[in-house]
Amino acid sequence: MIFDESRAFSEQLRPLTYADLTVNYRINHRKSSSVFSFQMKNVLGAPIYIDHNYNYQTGQIELSKATLVIPNISYKIEF
């Protein structure tokens, strides 16, 4: 693959649209608070553009994509 630096940023991909979801639950104590949190990143499953790869069968450069939906569970104590 040969890069032509004089035409940098001439080809652009369409903007990505994704949504995140967060649910928090707080328990208040006398001197502290407990916070439970559940997050889902990229809930809609929008594809993420990773890299360009050369396909030897077709002889073309193809865009490789991946779909990542990432859950996150956390617990926090606040004083």
ABEGO torsion letter per residue (X at the ends): XBBBAAABGABBBBBBBBBBBBBBBBBBBAABBBBBBBBBBGAAGBBBBABBBBBAAAGBBBBBBBBBBBBBBBBBBBX
